[in-house]
Amino acid sequence: MTEFNIISPLDGSVYASRHYATAAEINEALARAQLAQPAWRSTPLAERQRLCRAMVAAFEANAEEIAHQICWQMGRPIQYAAGEVRGLAERARYMIDAAPKALANIAVEDKPGFTRYIKREPLGMVMVIAPWNYPYLTAINSIIPALLAGNVVLLKHSAQTPLCAEQLHSAFVAAGLPPGVFQFLHLTHADTEKLIAHPAIDQIAFTGSVPGGAMVERVAAGHFKSVGLELGGKDPAYVRADADLNHAVETLVDGAFFNSGQSCCGIERIYVHEDVYDEFVARAVELVYQYTLGRSDDPATTLGPMVKAAAADFVREQIAEAVAQGARCHIDEARFPLSQPGTPYLAPQLLTQVNHSMRLMTEESFGPVVGVQKVAGDEEAIALMNDSDFGLTAAVFTQDEAAGIAIGEQVETGTFFINRCDYLDPALAWTGVKQSGRGCTLSVIGFEQVTRPKSFHLKRV
C-alpha cells in the first residue's frame, strides 16, 4: 500500500495523507460497479433524479467544510471557495431538470405500417478523471449526466485534491445512492492508464492538460471506447473601440486573475482597439493593484498562491522571457512582498508591447498574468485570436451586438461571449476545438457523450 501526501500551497505543510488503491481494491471497485449497473439502468429516471437532487442537498449542507478543504488543498482564497459549492449545485440541478428532455426517445416521421424511434441507452461504466483547479465543477459536469443516463461512475481525482472525491462520495452515500453506482479511487498514473484500457470501462471523461489528454487517447486507442477531452486554453478577448470600458476592464481583469489565473477558460491574452488602448491599460493596471496577495485562509486575501512553486516559477520564466524580447511589465512586484521565486506566491502581472513571437501570448500560462496587445481593428483582432493552438472560449466587448456576433462567427472557439468571459452556462454546450479538446459536457447535448443511440424499427403485421 503506497501513501501520498497533499502538500498545501499555503505553507508547504502536509494537509492530509491518503493511500493509492491496491490492485485488489481496483478490482473490487470494478466488480461492484458491474454488479450495480444493470439495476441502476433499470431504475426509473424520476428516481435517479431524486437521488441526484438529494446528493446536491447533502453536498450543500457541508459547504463550510468543503470550502475549507478547497482552500487548503489547492489554494483558493477562503472568501471565494464556497462559490464552487454554489456552482456545482447550479450545474447539477440544471442537468437533473434537463434529463427528461435530453434522454427522451427521438421520434421520426410517421410511416404507414411502422413504428420507429431512437432510444438513448447508457454506455455502461464511465471513468471520470478530474483536475485540481476547479475540483468539483469539472467533475460534476460528467458525473451527473452519466448517472442520470443510467451509467455507473468511477471517479479518479487529482492527487492534489483527493478529498474532493471523498466529499462527493459522502454526499451520494447520504443521498441513498445504491452501492457501486458511484465510487472513487485514488490512483497512480500507471494504474490510471491500466484502468483506462480495462475492458469494463466504456467511456473516459478527462479534464486536464494537453499531454494528459494525449495519454488518454493513446491508452484508449484500439479499445473502441468513447473518450471526452476538456483540455487547455489560451483564451483571448477583444475590446472594440465602442466597448463600455469600465465594464470591459472590470470583467477582463477578473477573468484573467480569478483563481490565480488557474482556469482553463481564464483570459490569457487581450487585444484592444488602438483608440481605447491607453485608457484600457491604465484602468486595468489600477485595478490589478487592488488585489491582495496572501494566504488563502486569510479572509482579506483576494489572490491566493498558485498550486505549486513549480507552476509559479513556470509563469515567472514566461514573463522574464517576454521582457527579454521587448515586453513591458506594468505591475511592480515589490508591491506584493509575498511574491518570491521558488514559492507558489506570485504577484499578478500585466504586460504590454507583446506579440505572438512570445510564449506568453501563445503557450498556456495558467497563472496570474495577461498580455495586452494593441490592434487596429476587427480584422487584425480576429486573426490574432485565431492564431492559437487552442480554442476553448473567446470574448468580444462591444456595444454593437451585430458586429460582435459577426466576429464570433469567424473566431475558432468552443464558446463565444459578448461582454462577459470565464463562465460556464449549464444550458450551453461546453466544448473546445483544436488542442482544447473534443466532446461535450453540459446542456442537453452533453448527455450524448454518455449514451449511445439504439434504433427501434417495428413493422405492424
C-alpha positions in Angstrom: 0.0 0.0 0.0 1.6 3.3 -1.2 0.8 6.6 0.6 0.9 10.0 -0.9 0.7 13.5 0.7 -1.4 16.5 -0.1 1.1 19.4 0.1 -0.8 22.6 0.8 0.3 25.6 -1.3 -0.5 27.9 1.7 2.6 26.9 3.7 4.1 23.8 2.2 2.7 21.6 5.0 1.2 18.2 4.7 -2.5 18.8 4.8 -3.6 15.2 4.6 -2.3 11.8 3.6 -4.0 9.0 1.6 -3.0 5.7 0.0 -3.2 4.7 -3.6 -5.7 1.9 -4.3 -4.2 -1.5 -4.5 -4.8 -3.9 -7.3 -7.3 -5.8 -5.2 -9.2 -2.6 -4.3 -9.4 -1.6 -8.0 -10.7 -5.0 -9.0 -13.3 -4.9 -6.2 -14.5 -1.5 -7.3 -14.9 -2.7 -10.9 -16.8 -5.7 -9.7 -19.1 -3.6 -7.5 -19.8 -1.3 -10.4 -20.5 -4.1 -12.9 -22.9 -5.7 -10.4 -24.7 -2.4 -9.7 -25.1 -1.2 -13.3 -28.0 -3.4 -14.6 -30.3 -2.5 -11.7 -29.3 1.2 -11.9 -30.0 1.4 -15.7 -33.4 -0.1 -14.9 -34.1 2.4 -12.2 -36.8 4.9 -13.4 -35.4 8.3 -14.4 -37.5 10.0 -11.8 -35.8 8.0 -9.1 -32.4 8.8 -10.5 -33.3 12.4 -10.5 -34.5 12.3 -6.9 -31.3 10.7 -5.7 -29.1 13.2 -7.6 -31.1 16.1 -6.1 -30.6 14.6 -2.6 -26.9 14.3 -3.3 -26.8 18.0 -4.1 -28.6 18.9 -0.9 -26.3 16.8 1.2 -23.3 18.4 -0.6 -24.6 21.9 0.1 -25.2 21.1 3.8 -21.4 20.5 4.1 -20.4 23.7 2.3 -18.2 25.1 5.1 -16.0 22.1 5.4 -15.8 21.7 1.6 -14.7 25.4 1.2 -12.0 24.9 3.9 -10.7 21.8 2.1 -10.6 23.6 -1.2 -8.7 26.5 0.3 -6.0 24.2 1.8 -5.7 21.7 -0.9 -5.3 24.0 -3.9 -5.0 27.5 -2.5 -8.2 29.3 -3.5 -8.9 32.2 -1.1 -11.4 31.2 1.5 -13.8 34.1 0.6 -14.3 32.5 -2.8 -14.0 28.8 -2.0 -17.7 28.3 -1.2 -18.6 29.6 -4.6 -17.7 26.2 -6.0 -20.4 24.6 -3.9 -22.9 27.0 -5.4 -21.6 26.4 -8.9 -21.9 22.6 -8.5 -25.5 23.0 -7.3 -26.3 25.2 -10.3 -24.9 22.8 -12.9 -26.2 19.7 -11.3 -29.7 20.9 -10.9 -29.8 22.2 -14.4 -28.7 18.8 -15.7 -31.2 17.0 -13.5 -34.0 19.1 -14.8 -32.8 18.7 -18.4 -32.6 14.9 -18.3 -36.1 14.0 -19.3 -35.8 16.0 -22.5 -32.2 15.0 -23.2 -32.9 11.3 -22.6 -36.3 11.1 -24.3 -36.8 8.9 -27.3 -36.2 10.6 -30.6 -39.3 10.3 -32.7 -39.1 10.1 -36.5 -41.8 11.0 -39.1 -44.7 8.6 -39.4 -44.5 5.8 -41.9 -47.6 3.8 -42.6 -47.4 0.3 -41.0 -44.3 1.1 -39.0 -43.3 2.5 -35.6 -39.8 4.0 -35.5 -37.8 5.7 -32.8 -34.3 6.1 -31.5 -33.6 5.4 -27.8 -30.7 6.7 -25.8 -29.0 3.9 -23.8 -26.3 4.2 -21.2 -22.8 3.2 -22.2 -22.2 1.2 -19.0 -19.3 2.3 -16.9 -17.9 5.9 -17.1 -14.5 6.8 -15.7 -14.2 10.5 -14.8 -10.7 11.9 -14.4 -10.9 15.3 -12.7 -8.3 18.1 -12.1 -7.5 20.2 -9.1 -8.1 23.7 -10.3 -12.0 23.5 -10.2 -12.2 20.2 -8.4 -15.9 20.0 -8.1 -17.2 21.9 -11.2 -15.1 19.9 -13.6 -16.1 16.6 -12.1 -19.8 17.2 -11.8 -20.1 18.2 -15.5 -19.7 14.5 -16.3 -20.8 12.7 -13.2 -24.4 13.9 -13.0 -25.4 13.3 -16.7 -23.6 9.9 -16.6 -25.6 8.8 -13.6 -28.9 10.2 -14.9 -28.4 8.3 -18.1 -28.1 5.0 -16.3 -24.3 4.6 -16.2 -22.2 3.8 -13.1 -19.3 6.1 -12.4 -15.7 5.7 -11.2 -14.0 8.9 -10.2 -10.3 9.4 -10.2 -9.4 12.8 -8.8 -6.2 14.7 -8.9 -3.7 13.7 -6.2 -3.7 17.4 -5.2 -7.4 17.3 -4.3 -8.3 13.7 -3.4 -10.6 14.9 -0.5 -13.0 16.3 -3.2 -13.6 12.7 -4.5 -14.4 11.7 -0.9 -16.8 14.6 -0.3 -18.7 13.7 -3.5 -18.9 10.1 -2.4 -20.1 11.0 1.1 -22.9 13.2 -0.4 -24.0 10.3 -2.6 -24.0 7.9 0.3 -26.0 10.4 2.4 -28.5 10.6 -0.5 -29.0 6.9 -0.5 -27.4 6.1 -3.9 -27.2 2.3 -4.2 -23.7 0.8 -3.5 -21.4 0.6 -6.5 -23.2 3.2 -8.6 -20.7 6.0 -7.8 -17.2 5.2 -6.5 -13.8 6.9 -6.3 -10.3 5.5 -6.5 -7.0 7.2 -5.6 -4.8 6.0 -8.4 -1.2 6.2 -9.5 -0.5 7.3 -13.1 0.3 3.7 -14.0 -2.9 2.3 -12.6 -4.9 5.1 -14.2 -3.6 4.0 -17.6 -4.4 0.4 -16.8 -8.0 1.3 -15.8 -8.5 3.4 -19.0 -7.6 0.4 -21.0 -9.7 -2.0 -18.9 -12.5 -3.7 -20.9 -15.0 -2.8 -18.1 -14.6 0.9 -18.8 -16.8 2.1 -21.6 -16.2 5.9 -21.5 -13.5 8.2 -20.2 -14.3 11.8 -19.4 -10.9 13.6 -18.9 -10.3 17.2 -17.9 -6.7 18.3 -17.7 -3.6 19.2 -19.7 -2.9 18.6 -23.4 -0.2 16.0 -22.6 -2.7 14.3 -20.2 -5.3 14.2 -23.0 -2.8 12.7 -25.4 -2.1 10.0 -22.9 -5.8 9.1 -22.6 -6.1 9.0 -26.4 -3.0 6.8 -26.7 -4.0 4.3 -24.0 -7.7 4.1 -25.1 -6.7 3.7 -28.8 -7.8 0.3 -30.2 -10.2 -0.4 -27.4 -13.2 1.3 -29.1 -14.0 3.4 -26.1 -15.8 6.7 -26.0 -13.4 9.5 -25.0 -14.2 13.1 -24.0 -11.4 15.5 -23.5 -11.6 19.0 -21.9 -8.0 20.3 -22.2 -6.2 23.6 -22.0 -6.8 27.1 -23.3 -5.1 30.4 -24.2 -8.4 32.2 -24.3 -8.5 35.7 -25.9 -10.6 38.8 -25.5 -11.0 41.7 -27.9 -12.1 45.2 -26.7 -13.6 47.1 -29.6 -13.5 50.9 -29.7 -17.2 51.1 -28.8 -16.9 48.9 -25.7 -18.1 50.0 -22.3 -14.6 50.4 -21.0 -15.3 50.3 -17.2 -17.2 47.0 -17.7 -14.6 45.6 -20.0 -11.7 46.3 -17.6 -13.6 45.0 -14.6 -14.7 41.8 -16.3 -11.4 41.0 -18.0 -9.2 41.7 -15.0 -11.3 39.3 -13.0 -11.3 36.8 -15.9 -7.5 36.9 -16.0 -6.7 36.8 -12.3 -9.5 34.9 -10.5 -8.3 31.6 -9.0 -4.8 33.0 -9.6 -5.3 32.6 -13.3 -5.6 28.8 -12.9 -8.6 28.3 -15.1 -8.7 26.6 -18.5 -11.1 29.3 -19.7 -9.4 32.2 -18.0 -8.4 35.2 -20.1 -4.7 35.0 -21.0 -4.4 37.5 -23.9 -6.3 40.7 -24.6 -6.4 42.6 -27.8 -7.6 46.3 -27.5 -8.5 48.7 -30.2 -5.9 51.4 -30.6 -8.5 54.2 -29.9 -9.1 53.0 -26.4 -5.8 51.0 -25.7 -4.0 53.5 -23.5 -7.1 54.1 -21.3 -7.8 50.4 -21.0 -4.3 49.7 -19.9 -4.2 52.5 -17.4 -7.5 51.4 -15.8 -6.6 47.7 -15.8 -3.3 48.4 -14.1 -5.1 50.4 -11.4 -7.5 47.6 -10.8 -4.8 44.9 -10.7 -3.1 46.8 -7.9 -6.2 46.4 -5.8 -5.5 42.6 -5.4 -4.3 41.4 -2.0 -1.8 38.5 -2.4 -1.8 36.4 0.7 -2.5 33.1 2.4 -5.7 31.6 1.2 -7.1 31.1 4.8 -6.9 34.9 5.4 -10.4 36.4 4.7 -8.7 39.6 3.3 -6.9 37.7 0.6 -8.2 38.1 -3.0 -5.3 36.4 -4.8 -4.0 33.2 -3.3 -0.9 31.1 -4.1 -0.6 29.0 -7.2 -1.0 25.3 -6.6 2.8 24.6 -6.6 6.0 26.6 -6.6 7.0 24.9 -9.9 3.8 26.3 -11.6 4.6 29.8 -10.3 8.2 29.6 -11.5 7.0 28.5 -14.9 4.9 31.7 -15.2 7.9 33.7 -14.0 10.0 32.2 -16.8 7.4 33.2 -19.4 7.3 36.7 -18.1 11.1 37.1 -17.9 11.5 35.7 -21.4 8.8 38.1 -22.8 10.6 41.1 -21.1 13.8 40.0 -22.7 12.1 40.0 -26.0 10.8 43.6 -25.5 7.6 43.3 -23.4 6.9 45.8 -20.7 5.7 44.8 -17.2 3.2 47.3 -15.6 2.9 45.8 -12.1 5.7 46.4 -9.6 6.2 43.1 -7.9 7.6 44.8 -4.8 4.0 45.9 -4.1 3.3 42.2 -3.5 6.0 41.2 -1.0 4.9 37.6 -0.6 5.8 37.0 -4.3 9.1 35.3 -4.2 10.9 32.9 -6.6 10.7 29.3 -5.6 7.4 29.8 -3.8 3.8 29.4 -5.0 3.1 33.0 -4.3 3.2 35.1 -7.5 2.3 38.7 -8.0 -0.3 39.5 -10.7 1.3 40.8 -13.8 0.1 42.7 -16.9 2.4 43.1 -19.9 2.2 45.3 -23.0 4.4 45.6 -26.1 3.7 41.9 -26.5 3.4 39.9 -29.7 2.9 36.3 -30.9 6.6 35.6 -31.1 6.5 35.4 -27.3 5.5 32.2 -25.5 3.5 34.4 -23.1 1.0 35.0 -26.0 0.9 31.5 -27.4 1.6 29.0 -24.7 -0.8 28.3 -21.9 0.3 30.2 -18.7 -2.3 29.0 -16.2 -1.3 31.7 -13.8 -2.0 35.4 -12.8 -0.6 37.0 -15.9 -2.1 38.6 -19.0 -0.6 40.2 -22.2 -2.4 43.2 -23.7 -1.8 43.9 -27.4 -2.9 46.9 -29.5 -4.9 46.2 -32.7 -6.1 48.5 -35.5 -9.5 46.9 -35.9 -11.7 43.8 -36.1 -9.8 42.0 -38.9 -6.5 42.1 -37.1 -8.1 41.1 -33.8 -9.8 38.1 -35.4 -6.6 37.0 -37.0 -4.7 37.2 -33.7 -7.5 35.5 -31.7 -7.4 32.5 -34.2 -3.5 32.4 -34.2 -3.5 29.8 -31.4 -3.3 26.0 -30.9 -6.3 26.3 -28.5 -9.9 27.2 -28.9 -11.9 26.9 -25.7 -13.6 30.3 -25.2 -13.2 33.8 -26.7 -14.8 37.1 -25.8 -15.6 40.4 -27.5 -16.5 43.6 -25.7 -18.7 45.8 -27.7 -22.0 47.7 -27.7 -22.8 46.6 -31.2 -24.2 43.1 -30.8 -24.5 42.5 -34.6 -20.8 43.4 -35.1 -19.9 41.2 -32.1 -21.8 38.2 -33.5 -20.2 38.7 -36.9 -16.8 38.5 -35.2 -17.9 35.4 -33.2 -18.9 33.6 -36.4 -15.2 33.9 -37.5 -13.5 33.0 -34.3 -12.4 29.4 -33.8 -13.7 28.6 -30.4 -16.0 26.3 -28.5 -17.8 29.1 -26.6 -18.1 32.7 -27.7 -19.0 35.5 -25.3 -20.1 39.1 -25.8 -19.4 41.4 -22.8 -18.6 38.6 -20.4 -16.0 35.8 -20.1 -14.8 32.9 -17.9 -18.2 31.4 -17.2 -19.9 28.1 -17.9 -23.7 28.3 -18.5 -25.0 24.8 -17.9 -27.6 25.3 -20.6 -24.9 25.7 -23.2 -22.6 23.0 -24.6 -19.1 23.1 -23.1 -16.7 22.0 -25.7 -13.4 23.0 -27.3 -11.7 23.0 -30.7 -8.1 22.4 -31.7 -6.0 21.3 -28.7 -8.7 22.4 -26.3 -10.2 19.0 -26.7 -13.2 17.2 -28.2 -16.6 16.0 -27.0 -19.1 17.9 -24.9 -20.4 18.3 -21.4 -23.4 20.3 -20.1 -26.6 21.2 -21.9 -28.8 18.6 -23.4 -26.0 17.8 -25.9 -23.8 16.7 -23.0 -26.0 13.6 -22.5 -24.9 12.4 -25.9 -21.4 11.8 -24.6 -22.6 9.3 -22.0 -25.2 7.5 -24.1 -25.4 5.5 -27.4 -28.3 5.7 -29.8 -30.3 2.5 -30.4 -32.8 2.4 -33.2 -36.2 0.6 -32.9 -37.8 -0.3 -36.3 -41.2 -2.0 -35.7 -43.4 -3.3 -38.6 -47.0 -3.9 -37.8 -48.4 -7.2 -39.3 
